Amino acid sequence: MPCWAERYVPEHQAPRAPGAPSTRRPEHQALGVNAGWRGLAGYAVFATAPSWRTGPLAAPAKVTPVAEDAITTVGWVGTGVMGAPMCGHLIDAGYDVRVTNRTKERAHSLVERGAKWCATPREVAAQADVVVTIVGYPPDVREVTLGAEGALGALRPGSLVVDMTTSEPQLAKEIFEAAAAKGVGSLDAPVSGGDVGARNATLVVMAGGREEDFERALPVFQCLGKTVTLEGGPGAGQHTKMANQIAIASGMVGVCEALLYASRAGLDVARVIDTIGPGAAGSWSLSNYGPRALRGDFEPGFKVDHFIKDLGIALAEARRMRVALPGLALAEQLYVATSARGLGEKGTHSLLLALAELAGAPWGASGARGPDQVPGK
C-alpha cells in the first residue's frame, strides 16, 4: 500500500493544474514526494526556518513507494493494538522490517507478511537504519531504548531512533541526549487516532526533535498518518500529546454522561448520537465510541490503564509548571475508579460503565434503556 500524506492549501490558493510544473520547494521533492500527483487542496507540514510548521503546498502529495535502490530497513519494537497495524503499513509500503515484541505471538502476523523476527530491541537495531518503538509505559520505553538489550546500544552513528509511545517529555530529552552522544538522531513522535487511526493509517503524528531528523523520518511517518507535524525540540512531541490527552479526558467524561443521561431519559440513544453528532456536541469520541458502547463493545482502542498513565504524566508536568488543571484532575480520578472496577484493560469509553454504576443505572449489553425501564415510567 502506498504511503499517503494529506496536504492542504488555503481556499484562496487553487490547486496546480494537471501538467503544470511543481511549485513545491526542492527539499520537499528530495523527500521522495511524487510532484506529479494531483487531487484535493488543503494544508500541509512544510519546512520553514527554524522549524517545521503547518503551511501551504500546491496539492496533496502521494509519497513515492520505496525504490528498489533506496530500501530503508526499519526496526520495529512493540506490536500491540496500535503498533501491529502501524508496522503492517510499513511492510505494505515496501520497507524491509525487523520486528520484536515482548510476546512473540503478537508479532506472528507481521512475520507472516514479511517482517523478520528479532529476539531483542538491540538485535533489531543492529540491522536497522531507523528503529521505531511504541510500547506501554515510560519504564518500557527506557528499557527498550536505554536498557542492556535496548536499541541505542546497537544503533550505528547516523541512524535514528523514534519513540511513538505516549511517554514523559523529560525521558524524551534524556533519550535525545544519549542518542546524540553516539551520533544517533532521536525523535519523540507520539500519535493520536486510536486503533481506528492505526488500522487506517490516518493517525496524527506530533514530533519533537531536530528538523534534519524529522526530514529523514517523514516518509515513514507519512505511511502511518494524515497529519504529521514537528512541534519543536526534544520533548515537544510529548508535550503536544499531553495537550491532546487533556482535551480528550474531560471530553470523554461529557460523552459518557450524555449517553447515560439519554439512556436514563428513555431516548433512542443511537438516534441521539446521530442527532447531536453533526452539531456543536459532535466529537471523534462520540462518533467512534458511542456506537461501540451501544453494542456493549468496550474492547480497547486505547486502554484505561494506559490513559491513566497519560493523565498522570500530564498532571505531573502541570505541577512542575505550576498550572492548575482541575478538570483533568477530576477526569483522572474517575478513570482510576474505572480501573478499580476491573476495567483497566478495557477501552477508555468503559468509563461509561463506572458512571452508570455510580448512578445506580447499570448499562446493559444492548446499550440504551427503553422507556419502560426508566424509573417513574
C-alpha positions in Angstrom: 0.0 0.0 0.0 1.5 3.4 -1.0 2.1 5.9 1.8 -0.2 8.9 1.8 0.1 12.4 3.4 -2.8 14.8 3.4 -1.6 18.3 2.3 -3.8 21.3 2.3 -3.6 24.8 0.9 -5.8 27.8 1.8 -9.1 28.1 0.0 -7.9 31.1 -2.0 -5.0 29.2 -3.4 -6.1 27.0 -6.3 -4.6 23.5 -6.8 -2.0 23.2 -9.6 -3.4 22.3 -12.9 -2.6 18.9 -14.5 0.7 19.0 -16.2 1.8 22.3 -14.7 5.3 22.4 -13.2 5.6 21.8 -9.5 5.7 24.8 -7.2 7.0 22.8 -4.2 10.4 23.6 -2.8 13.4 21.4 -3.7 13.6 19.9 -0.2 10.1 18.5 -0.4 11.0 16.8 -3.7 14.1 15.4 -2.0 11.9 13.6 0.5 10.6 11.4 -2.3 7.2 13.1 -2.8 5.7 12.5 -6.2 5.5 16.0 -7.6 3.1 15.0 -10.3 0.3 13.8 -8.0 -2.9 15.8 -8.2 -6.0 15.9 -6.0 -7.9 17.9 -3.5 -6.4 21.1 -2.0 -5.6 21.7 1.7 -2.9 22.4 4.5 0.4 20.6 5.0 3.5 20.3 7.0 6.4 22.0 5.2 9.8 23.4 6.1 10.4 26.9 7.2 13.3 28.1 9.4 13.7 27.4 12.2 11.2 24.6 12.4 8.6 22.6 10.5 5.1 24.1 10.7 1.7 23.8 9.0 1.6 25.8 5.8 0.7 25.9 2.1 1.6 23.4 -0.6 0.4 23.2 -4.1 -1.6 19.9 -3.8 -2.0 16.8 -1.8 1.0 14.5 -2.2 1.4 10.8 -2.7 4.7 9.5 -1.3 6.6 7.6 -3.9 6.8 3.9 -2.8 10.3 3.0 -1.6 12.5 2.5 -4.7 14.4 -0.8 -5.0 17.7 1.0 -4.9 16.8 3.0 -1.8 15.2 0.5 0.5 15.4 1.5 4.1 15.5 -1.1 6.8 13.1 -0.2 9.7 13.3 -1.8 13.1 10.0 -2.0 15.0 9.6 -2.6 18.7 6.1 -3.1 20.0 3.2 -4.9 18.3 0.2 -4.1 20.5 -3.2 -2.7 19.5 -1.5 0.3 17.8 1.9 -1.0 16.9 0.9 -4.0 14.9 -1.2 -2.3 12.2 1.3 0.6 12.1 4.1 -1.8 11.4 2.0 -3.5 8.8 1.7 -0.3 6.8 5.5 -0.1 6.5 5.6 -3.7 5.3 2.9 -2.9 2.7 4.9 0.2 1.6 7.9 -2.0 0.8 10.2 -1.3 3.7 12.5 -4.1 4.9 11.2 -4.6 8.5 12.8 -6.1 11.6 10.4 -6.6 14.5 10.4 -7.6 18.1 7.9 -7.7 20.9 7.7 -8.8 24.5 5.2 -11.5 23.4 6.4 -13.2 20.2 3.0 -14.5 19.2 1.7 -10.9 18.8 4.2 -10.4 16.0 3.3 -13.6 14.2 1.0 -12.0 11.6 3.7 -9.4 10.8 6.3 -12.1 10.3 4.0 -14.0 8.1 3.7 -10.8 5.9 7.4 -10.5 5.6 8.9 -8.9 8.7 11.9 -10.6 10.2 11.8 -11.6 13.9 14.5 -10.5 16.3 14.8 -11.5 19.9 15.6 -8.1 21.4 15.5 -4.4 20.6 19.3 -4.5 20.4 19.2 -7.2 17.7 16.6 -5.1 15.8 18.8 -2.0 16.0 21.9 -3.8 14.7 20.1 -4.5 11.4 18.2 -1.2 11.0 18.7 2.3 9.8 15.7 3.6 11.8 14.2 2.0 14.9 10.6 2.8 15.9 9.4 2.0 19.4 5.8 2.0 20.6 5.3 0.3 23.9 3.2 0.7 27.0 4.8 2.8 29.8 7.8 5.1 30.3 9.8 2.3 32.1 9.2 0.2 29.0 10.5 3.0 26.8 13.6 3.3 28.9 14.2 -0.5 28.8 13.8 -1.0 25.0 15.9 2.1 24.3 18.5 2.6 27.0 18.5 -0.8 28.7 21.1 -3.5 28.4 19.3 -5.0 25.4 18.0 -1.7 24.3 18.2 -0.3 20.8 20.6 2.5 21.4 23.3 0.1 22.3 23.5 -1.2 18.8 22.4 1.7 16.6 25.2 2.9 14.3 26.2 6.6 14.0 23.9 8.3 11.5 21.0 6.1 12.3 17.7 7.2 14.0 15.6 6.2 16.9 11.9 7.2 17.0 9.7 6.7 20.1 6.0 6.8 19.3 4.9 5.8 22.7 3.0 8.4 24.8 5.7 9.0 27.4 7.4 11.6 29.6 8.8 14.7 28.0 11.8 14.6 30.3 12.5 11.0 29.2 12.4 12.1 25.6 15.0 14.7 26.3 17.2 12.1 28.1 17.0 9.7 25.1 17.8 12.6 22.7 20.9 13.4 24.7 22.1 9.8 25.0 21.5 9.3 21.3 23.3 12.5 20.3 26.4 11.3 22.3 26.6 8.3 20.0 25.9 10.3 16.8 22.4 8.9 16.5 19.3 11.0 15.8 16.3 10.9 18.1 12.6 11.9 17.8 9.7 11.7 20.2 6.7 11.2 18.0 3.5 10.1 19.9 0.3 9.7 17.9 -3.4 10.2 18.2 -6.3 8.5 16.5 -6.6 5.2 18.4 -6.9 1.8 16.9 -9.0 3.0 14.0 -6.4 5.6 13.0 -3.7 2.9 13.3 -5.5 0.5 11.1 -6.5 3.1 8.5 -3.1 5.0 8.5 -4.9 8.2 9.5 -3.0 8.9 12.7 -1.9 12.4 13.9 1.8 12.4 14.4 3.3 15.0 16.7 7.1 15.1 16.7 9.8 16.6 18.8 13.5 16.8 17.9 15.8 18.2 15.2 14.5 19.3 11.9 17.0 17.2 9.9 16.0 14.0 11.8 12.3 14.8 11.2 13.0 15.2 7.5 14.6 11.7 7.4 11.7 10.1 9.3 9.0 11.9 7.3 8.5 9.2 4.7 8.0 6.7 7.5 5.5 8.9 9.3 3.6 9.5 6.1 2.9 5.8 5.9 1.2 6.0 9.3 -0.8 9.2 9.4 -2.5 12.0 7.6 -1.3 14.9 9.8 2.5 15.0 10.6 4.0 18.0 12.4 7.3 18.9 14.0 6.2 20.7 17.2 9.6 21.8 18.3 12.7 20.4 20.0 13.2 17.2 22.1 10.1 16.6 24.2 7.8 18.9 22.2 6.0 15.9 20.7 5.2 14.5 24.1 4.1 17.9 25.4 1.7 18.2 22.4 0.4 14.7 23.2 -0.3 15.8 26.8 -2.4 18.7 25.5 -4.2 16.2 23.3 -5.0 13.9 26.2 -6.1 16.7 28.4 -8.6 17.7 25.8 -9.8 14.2 25.4 -10.1 13.4 29.1 -12.8 15.9 30.1 -14.5 15.4 26.7 -14.8 11.7 27.3 -16.5 12.4 30.6 -19.0 14.5 28.8 -19.6 11.9 26.1 -20.2 9.2 28.7 -22.5 11.3 30.8 -24.5 12.3 27.7 -25.1 8.7 26.7 -26.0 7.8 30.3 -28.5 10.7 30.5 -30.1 9.9 27.2 -30.5 6.3 28.2 -32.0 7.1 31.6 -34.4 9.5 29.9 -35.7 6.6 27.8 -34.4 8.0 24.5 -33.2 6.1 21.5 -29.5 6.6 22.2 -28.4 5.7 18.7 -30.8 8.3 17.3 -29.5 10.9 19.9 -25.9 10.2 18.7 -26.9 10.7 15.1 -28.8 13.9 16.0 -26.2 15.7 18.1 -23.1 14.3 16.4 -23.2 16.8 13.5 -23.7 19.8 15.8 -21.6 21.6 18.4 -21.6 18.5 20.7 -20.0 16.3 18.0 -16.6 14.8 18.6 -14.4 11.9 17.4 -15.1 10.2 20.7 -18.9 10.5 20.4 -18.9 9.3 16.8 -16.5 6.4 17.3 -17.0 5.2 20.9 -20.8 6.0 21.3 -21.9 3.2 18.8 -19.4 0.8 20.4 -20.9 1.4 23.8 -24.4 0.8 22.4 -23.3 -2.6 21.2 -21.8 -3.4 24.5 -18.3 -3.4 22.9 -15.8 -2.0 25.4 -12.7 -3.6 23.9 -9.8 -1.2 23.8 -9.0 1.2 21.1 -6.9 2.7 23.9 -6.8 1.0 27.3 -8.0 2.7 30.5 -4.7 1.9 32.4 -2.7 3.5 29.6 -4.9 6.5 29.7 -4.4 6.8 33.4 -0.7 6.7 32.8 -1.0 9.6 30.3 -3.2 11.7 32.6 -0.7 11.1 35.4 2.2 12.4 33.2 0.1 15.4 32.2 -0.7 16.2 35.9 2.9 15.8 36.9 4.0 18.2 34.1 1.3 20.6 35.1 2.5 20.6 38.7 6.1 21.2 37.5 4.9 24.2 35.5 2.6 25.3 38.3 -0.5 25.1 36.1 -3.8 24.3 37.8 -5.9 21.8 35.8 -8.9 20.8 38.0 -10.9 19.3 35.1 -8.0 17.0 34.3 -7.6 16.0 37.9 -11.3 15.1 38.2 -11.1 13.1 34.9 -8.0 11.2 36.2 -9.8 10.2 39.4 -12.8 9.0 37.5 -10.6 6.8 35.4 -8.8 5.5 38.4 -12.2 4.5 39.8 -13.0 2.8 36.4 -9.8 0.8 36.6 -10.5 -0.2 40.3 -13.7 -1.7 39.0 -11.7 -4.2 36.9 -11.9 -2.3 33.7 -8.2 -1.3 33.3 -7.7 -3.4 30.2 -10.9 -2.1 28.6 -11.3 0.9 26.3 -11.4 4.5 27.6 -15.2 4.5 26.8 -15.7 1.9 29.5 -15.8 5.0 31.8 -19.5 4.8 30.9 -19.8 1.6 32.9 -18.3 3.1 36.0 -20.5 6.2 35.8 -23.6 4.0 35.2 -22.8 2.0 38.3 -22.4 5.3 40.3 -25.8 6.4 39.0 -27.4 3.1 40.0 -28.3 2.5 36.4 -26.2 -0.4 35.1 -25.5 -0.2 31.4 -27.0 -3.2 29.6 -25.1 -5.2 27.0 -27.6 -3.8 24.4 -26.9 -0.2 25.4 -29.9 2.0 25.6 -32.7 1.6 28.1 -36.2 1.7 26.8 -38.9 4.0 28.3 -40.4 1.1 30.3 -37.0 0.7 32.1 -36.9 4.3 33.2 -37.8 4.9 36.9 -41.2 6.6 37.2 -42.4 5.3 33.8 
